[in-house]
Amino acid sequence: MAKFKIWMVALTLIMGVSFTSCMDSDPTVTDITLGQVTEIFPSTVITAPYGIKFTAVNSLADKNLTYGDYVQFQYSYNSDEQQVDQNTKNINVTIPYIQVIKTGSVIVGNSKGEEEENATILGIGYGAEYASQAQFIYYDKNTLVVPINFLAKKELDSHLCTLYCNIEEIKDTDTELKFYLRHYSQEEEVAEQTGYNRIYRITEALSAFKNITKKLPTKVIIYANETTDFKTDDLDKAKSELTPYSVEYPYKD
């Protein structure tokens, strides 16, 4: 259970959670956010989706980052030395924690992917304490960031979570773009509640939706096969119906 609690704390990294020192006299500002690696040398630069560039003043050479990686990271800076406001474009920061968010597959075709699934998930999102929050977010108009909770033993990368978009389901009157999340586990045994964040590029699905409906969706829905038993990921313990997670699509033509 300890690892599950750590995982839920880690999920806050994509929620824009902010922290500042409890001491009014301490000028240190510490925040958590996500971004994309846009420079590696001579310093690592991470550009956030809202445009600010974070230049690391400490070395991240041991993190094996590559250009284009999506990352979640914690950073801090001295507000007495750098004045940050709505016009700020660049901040020099110390980055004590950084983790790459891997990219998951998106399959656009004539299948909902049932045949590629052999395990349930626990859920999508941040947990009950964040029930009022959106359960996944948009990095940009073509990219989703989805936190996925499931049961595992020790190898997170042995769990593949793929989004399927069945274009045969799309009608010209639809306003919601649907995906089906399918979990394939390569582990024979599972023991602990854990999970990860995944990046999903939905450009092709959006294009297919617009070609049929002549408009962009007003909402994106992810359907997932959740378990009724948090001790097993067997499909025979799945809920009777897929669980929908929906978030308004905020982008226009």
VENVENMO-V691774 format. One record per pair of residues at least 24 apart in sequence whose C-alpha atoms are under 7 Angstrom apart, sorted by the first residue. I is the first residue (numbers start at 1). GAP is how many residues later the second one is. D is the distance in Angstrom with one decimal. If there is no record, write none. Layout:
i:I gap:GAP d:D
i:I gap:GAP d:D
//
This chain:
i:1 gap:191 d:6.7
i:1 gap:192 d:6.7
i:3 gap:191 d:6.5
i:4 gap:189 d:5.2
i:4 gap:190 d:5.0
i:7 gap:187 d:6.2
i:7 gap:188 d:6.8
i:8 gap:118 d:6.4
i:11 gap:115 d:6.2
i:11 gap:136 d:6.9
i:13 gap:59 d:6.1
i:13 gap:60 d:6.9
i:14 gap:58 d:6.7
i:27 gap:51 d:5.5
i:27 gap:52 d:5.2
i:27 gap:53 d:6.0
i:28 gap:48 d:6.7
i:28 gap:49 d:5.7
i:28 gap:50 d:4.7
i:28 gap:51 d:6.1
i:29 gap:47 d:5.4
i:29 gap:48 d:5.5
i:29 gap:49 d:6.3
i:29 gap:50 d:6.5
i:30 gap:45 d:5.7
i:30 gap:46 d:4.3
i:30 gap:47 d:6.8
i:31 gap:43 d:5.9
i:31 gap:44 d:5.6
i:31 gap:45 d:6.4
i:32 gap:41 d:5.8
i:32 gap:42 d:4.4
i:32 gap:43 d:6.3
i:33 gap:39 d:5.9
i:33 gap:40 d:5.8
i:33 gap:41 d:6.6
i:34 gap:37 d:5.6
i:34 gap:38 d:4.2
i:34 gap:39 d:6.0
i:35 gap:35 d:5.8
i:35 gap:36 d:5.5
i:35 gap:37 d:6.5
i:36 gap:32 d:5.9
i:36 gap:33 d:5.5
i:36 gap:34 d:4.4
i:36 gap:35 d:6.0
i:37 gap:30 d:5.4
i:37 gap:31 d:5.1
i:37 gap:32 d:5.3
i:37 gap:33 d:6.5
i:38 gap:29 d:5.7
i:38 gap:30 d:6.1
i:39 gap:28 d:6.4
i:40 gap:27 d:6.6
i:49 gap:90 d:6.4
i:49 gap:91 d:6.8
i:51 gap:38 d:6.9
i:52 gap:36 d:7.0
i:52 gap:37 d:4.7
i:52 gap:38 d:5.7
i:53 gap:36 d:6.1
i:53 gap:37 d:4.7
i:53 gap:38 d:6.3
i:54 gap:36 d:6.0
i:54 gap:37 d:5.1
i:54 gap:38 d:6.0
i:54 gap:39 d:6.4
i:55 gap:36 d:6.2
i:55 gap:37 d:4.8
i:55 gap:38 d:6.0
i:56 gap:36 d:6.0
i:56 gap:37 d:5.1
i:56 gap:38 d:5.6
i:56 gap:39 d:6.2
i:57 gap:35 d:6.3
i:57 gap:36 d:5.8
i:57 gap:37 d:5.6
i:58 gap:36 d:5.8
i:58 gap:37 d:6.8
i:69 gap:31 d:6.5
i:70 gap:30 d:5.8
i:70 gap:31 d:5.4
i:71 gap:27 d:6.6
i:71 gap:28 d:5.4
i:71 gap:29 d:4.3
i:71 gap:30 d:5.2
i:72 gap:26 d:5.8
i:72 gap:27 d:5.5
i:72 gap:28 d:6.5
i:72 gap:29 d:6.8
i:73 gap:24 d:5.5
i:73 gap:25 d:4.2
i:73 gap:26 d:6.3
i:74 gap:24 d:6.5
i:101 gap:96 d:6.1
i:101 gap:97 d:5.8
i:101 gap:98 d:6.5
i:102 gap:96 d:5.5
i:102 gap:97 d:6.1
i:103 gap:95 d:5.6
i:103 gap:96 d:4.5
i:103 gap:97 d:5.9
i:104 gap:57 d:6.7
i:104 gap:58 d:6.1
i:104 gap:94 d:5.8
i:104 gap:95 d:5.8
i:104 gap:96 d:5.5
i:105 gap:57 d:5.1
i:105 gap:58 d:6.4
i:105 gap:95 d:6.7
i:106 gap:56 d:6.0
i:106 gap:57 d:4.7
i:106 gap:58 d:5.9
i:106 gap:94 d:6.6
i:106 gap:95 d:6.9
i:106 gap:96 d:6.9
i:107 gap:56 d:6.2
i:107 gap:57 d:4.8
i:107 gap:58 d:6.2
i:108 gap:56 d:6.0
i:108 gap:57 d:4.8
i:108 gap:58 d:6.2
i:108 gap:59 d:6.9
i:108 gap:97 d:6.1
i:109 gap:56 d:6.4
i:109 gap:57 d:5.3
i:109 gap:58 d:5.8
i:110 gap:56 d:4.8
i:110 gap:57 d:5.9
i:110 gap:58 d:5.7
i:111 gap:55 d:5.1
i:112 gap:52 d:5.5
i:112 gap:53 d:6.5
i:112 gap:54 d:5.6
i:112 gap:68 d:6.1
i:113 gap:51 d:6.0
i:113 gap:69 d:6.5
i:116 gap:66 d:6.8
i:116 gap:68 d:6.6
i:117 gap:65 d:5.2
i:117 gap:66 d:5.2
i:117 gap:67 d:5.0
i:118 gap:65 d:6.6
i:118 gap:66 d:5.2
i:118 gap:67 d:6.5
i:118 gap:117 d:6.6
i:119 gap:64 d:5.6
i:119 gap:65 d:5.9
i:119 gap:66 d:6.2
i:119 gap:114 d:5.1
i:119 gap:115 d:5.5
i:119 gap:116 d:5.5
i:120 gap:63 d:6.4
i:120 gap:105 d:5.4
i:120 gap:106 d:5.3
i:120 gap:107 d:5.5
i:120 gap:113 d:4.9
i:120 gap:114 d:6.4
i:120 gap:115 d:5.8
i:120 gap:118 d:6.4
i:121 gap:28 d:6.2
i:121 gap:29 d:4.5
i:121 gap:62 d:6.9
i:121 gap:104 d:6.2
i:121 gap:105 d:4.9
i:121 gap:106 d:6.1
i:121 gap:112 d:6.7
i:122 gap:27 d:5.2
i:122 gap:28 d:4.8
i:122 gap:104 d:5.5
i:122 gap:105 d:5.9
i:122 gap:108 d:7.0
i:123 gap:25 d:6.3
i:123 gap:26 d:5.3
i:123 gap:103 d:6.1
i:124 gap:24 d:4.7
i:124 gap:25 d:6.0
i:134 gap:113 d:6.4
i:135 gap:110 d:6.8
i:141 gap:110 d:6.2
i:142 gap:59 d:5.8
i:142 gap:60 d:5.3
i:142 gap:61 d:5.1
i:143 gap:56 d:6.8
i:143 gap:57 d:5.6
i:143 gap:58 d:4.6
i:143 gap:59 d:5.9
i:144 gap:55 d:5.7
i:144 gap:56 d:5.1
i:144 gap:57 d:6.5
i:145 gap:52 d:6.7
i:145 gap:53 d:5.7
i:145 gap:54 d:4.8
i:145 gap:55 d:6.5
i:146 gap:51 d:5.5
i:146 gap:52 d:5.3
i:146 gap:53 d:6.5
i:147 gap:49 d:5.8
i:147 gap:50 d:4.2
i:147 gap:51 d:6.4
i:148 gap:47 d:5.5
i:148 gap:48 d:5.6
i:148 gap:49 d:6.1
i:149 gap:45 d:5.7
i:149 gap:46 d:4.2
i:149 gap:47 d:6.7
i:150 gap:43 d:5.9
i:150 gap:44 d:5.7
i:150 gap:45 d:5.4
i:151 gap:39 d:5.7
i:151 gap:40 d:6.4
i:151 gap:41 d:5.4
i:151 gap:42 d:4.7
i:151 gap:43 d:6.0
i:151 gap:82 d:6.5
i:152 gap:38 d:4.4
i:152 gap:39 d:5.7
i:152 gap:40 d:5.5
i:152 gap:41 d:6.6
i:152 gap:42 d:6.6
i:153 gap:36 d:6.3
i:153 gap:37 d:4.5
i:153 gap:38 d:5.0
i:153 gap:39 d:6.1
i:158 gap:27 d:6.0
i:158 gap:28 d:5.1
i:158 gap:29 d:6.5
i:159 gap:24 d:6.9
i:159 gap:25 d:5.8
i:159 gap:26 d:4.6
i:159 gap:27 d:6.2
i:160 gap:24 d:5.1
i:160 gap:25 d:6.4
i:165 gap:40 d:6.6
i:167 gap:41 d:7.0
i:170 gap:39 d:6.9
i:171 gap:41 d:6.9
i:171 gap:42 d:6.9
i:172 gap:40 d:5.4
i:172 gap:41 d:4.2
i:173 gap:40 d:6.2
i:174 gap:39 d:6.7
i:175 gap:42 d:4.9
i:175 gap:43 d:5.6
i:175 gap:44 d:6.9
i:176 gap:41 d:5.1
i:176 gap:42 d:5.9
i:176 gap:43 d:4.9
i:176 gap:44 d:5.7
i:176 gap:45 d:6.9
i:177 gap:40 d:5.9
i:177 gap:42 d:6.4
i:177 gap:43 d:4.9
i:177 gap:44 d:6.2
i:178 gap:42 d:6.1
i:178 gap:43 d:4.9
i:178 gap:44 d:6.0
i:179 gap:42 d:6.1
i:179 gap:43 d:4.7
i:179 gap:44 d:6.1
i:180 gap:42 d:5.6
i:180 gap:43 d:4.8
i:180 gap:44 d:6.1
i:181 gap:41 d:6.5
i:181 gap:42 d:6.0
i:181 gap:43 d:5.2
i:182 gap:42 d:7.0
i:217 gap:32 d:6.6
i:218 gap:30 d:5.9
i:218 gap:31 d:5.1
i:219 gap:27 d:6.7
i:219 gap:28 d:5.7
i:219 gap:29 d:4.2
i:219 gap:30 d:4.6
i:220 gap:26 d:5.6
i:220 gap:27 d:5.6
i:220 gap:28 d:6.4
i:220 gap:29 d:6.2
i:221 gap:24 d:5.4
i:221 gap:25 d:4.2
i:221 gap:26 d:6.6
i:222 gap:24 d:6.4
//
